[in-house]
Structures are given as C-alpha cells and as structure tokens.
Amino acid sequence: MNGHCNGTINEGFSELIIDSMKSAAHRKHETSRKEAEDKSRLPALEAAYTSILSELGEDTDRQGLLRTPLRAAKAMQFLTKGYHETVEDILNNAIFDEDHDEMVIVKDIDMFSLCEHHLVPFFGKVHIGYIPNKKVVGLSKLARIVEIYSRRLQGKRPKEMIHYCQALHFLSSLHMHSIAVWIHTWRTFLFPSVQERLTKQIAMGILEALQPKGVAVVIEAAHMCMVMRGVQKMNSRTVTSTMLGVYLEDPKTREEFLTLSQRV
C-alpha cells in the first residue's frame, strides 16, 4: 500500500517537474523570439528618430547626437515592452487554491507610462484590491500586471475586448451585474481616455485571471503633458478608479477598500 502511494507521489512530482521545465523552455524561447523581433525593428526606429531630430533643426552628425537615435529607439522599446507580455505569461504557476474570502490589498505600486496623446510620461501609484473566490495570486504578480499594461500605450486590441467580454460573463454568473456595471465597464469603450483606460485594463486583467468576487483599482498620477507643456500646472494629480463586482455593488466594501488604500 505504502509502495503504491509513494509511487503515485513520485509520479505526480515528476510530472510537476516536467511541466515546470517545459514552461521554462517556452518562456526562454519566447524571450529569444521577442528580443530578435525588437532587434529587427531597431534600424527603422533609429532612422525615424534621426529624421525627427533633423526636422527640429539639429545636426545629427555632431558628436553629442551620433548615437542618440539608437539610444532613443532602444529606450522606446523598453518603455513599451508590455506589448510583448501577457497576463497569462507572468501568472505562470502563481495562482493558488485558497479558502480565503477576505479583502486583499496591495497599495503604492509604482507606475510609469507614456501618454498616447503626446508620448510624454505620466507616473504615480496604483492601489489594487480584490476579494478571492477560492483562488489567490502571488502578491508580486499584481505589480507585474500593472507593469504589463503601463508599459504600453493605452489603446485596446481586439483580443483584450474579447477578454473583457469573458470577464463580464463571469460577473453575470455570480449574479452581481446590473445596468450600472455594464455602463461603468463599457463607458471606457465609448469615451476613450488614457489613465482611465489603463485603470480599467489592470482591473479587467485581474478579473479575468482570478475570477474573484470583486476587483478595485485606483491610480493617482502626475501627467507631464500638464506639467511640461499645455497649462503647465506643477502640482496637479489625476485620480481614477475602477470598481468591479462587489466593489461596485456594495458601498461598504468599496468604502473599506478606499479607506485602507489611502491610509498611511
């Protein structure tokens, strides 16, 4: 009997090791592919930056600017590296079965992004809360989800719209949706913006991955398009929020999250 049990355990352990090795090999292959793709695009990006500098009246052959187009191209690739990443990739083996149904909050996650209107930075803090539905995620993965979406411009792609529909379908299965939920969720599609859209993307990414009872995301950010140009208001901050599931339906749950996330 013990021999049979030990054999079963060893087989299960071996399968786990094999799966982990396959996942690691797949990630390595994907990383190599993405690096090769970025490298192939560098010449075109470098030429584009050279053209921009020339049109601004600069001498691109002077010593200080000789490598600037290449450096700028590499910097832009880094600042938009989220295009190469998905939530599924970074959550690999980091979702755990857990009978925990109390609120989980990770606050003050540093966030840096580029405004799609002027390609200048906006940056600040992200506060995330969720109420598990038999599943929890490694806390650092929430910060990684923020990184994925913030390291892109904020436009939607068809695949993301499908994911949103799937997440909304899950909400409806919990009998938590209402007209307010649908309006609140699809408002971003109808009236596109920037930080608002990023807030929504983070929340929906978490909702799709964990299928929790609710997700709340708040972003506080300073936009350089309001500081360096335009109205040039140094101390302005933009605060956006997305509330899904019980956070939208239950005022007390929403108030608890907002109170805890803002507490020093």
CORLIN-V888865 format. One record per backbone hydrogen bond with DSSP energy under -0.5 kcal/mol. NH is the residue of the N-H (numbers start at 1). CO is the residue of the C=O. If there is no record, write none. Layout:
{{NH/CO} {NH/CO}}
//
This chain:
{{5/1} {6/2} {7/3} {8/4} {9/5} {10/6} {11/7} {12/8} {13/9} {14/10} {15/11} {16/12} {17/13} {18/14} {19/15} {20/16} {21/17} {22/18} {23/19} {24/20} {25/21} {26/22} {27/23} {28/24} {29/25} {30/26} {31/27} {32/28} {33/29} {34/30} {35/31} {36/32} {37/33} {38/34} {39/35} {40/36} {41/37} {41/38} {42/38} {42/39} {43/39} {45/41} {46/42} {47/43} {48/44} {49/45} {50/46} {51/47} {52/48} {53/49} {54/50} {55/51} {56/52} {57/54} {58/53} {60/58} {62/59} {65/62} {66/62} {66/63} {68/65} {69/65} {71/67} {72/68} {73/69} {74/70} {75/71} {76/72} {77/73} {78/74} {79/75} {80/76} {81/78} {82/151} {83/80} {83/151} {84/81} {85/82} {90/86} {91/87} {92/89} {94/91} {96/136} {98/134} {100/98} {104/130} {106/128} {109/126} {110/108} {111/124} {113/122} {114/150} {114/152} {115/120} {119/115} {122/113} {123/222} {124/111} {125/220} {126/109} {127/218} {128/106} {129/216} {130/104} {131/214} {132/102} {132/130} {133/135} {134/100} {136/96} {138/94} {141/138} {142/138} {142/139} {143/139} {144/140} {145/141} {146/142} {147/143} {148/144} {149/145} {150/146} {151/147} {152/149} {160/157} {161/157} {162/158} {163/159} {164/160} {165/161} {166/162} {167/163} {168/164} {169/165} {170/166} {171/167} {172/168} {173/169} {174/170} {174/171} {175/172} {176/171} {182/178} {183/179} {184/180} {185/181} {186/182} {187/183} {188/185} {190/186} {191/187} {198/194} {199/195} {200/196} {201/197} {202/198} {203/199} {204/200} {205/201} {206/202} {207/203} {208/204} {209/205} {210/206} {211/207} {213/131} {214/131} {215/244} {216/129} {217/242} {218/127} {219/240} {220/125} {221/238} {222/123} {224/121} {224/222} {226/223} {227/223} {228/224} {229/224} {232/229} {233/226} {234/232} {236/233} {238/221} {240/219} {242/217} {244/215} {246/213} {247/244} {248/245} {249/245} {250/246} {251/249} {254/250} {255/251} {256/252} {257/253} {258/254} {259/255} {260/256} {261/257} {262/258} {263/259}}
//
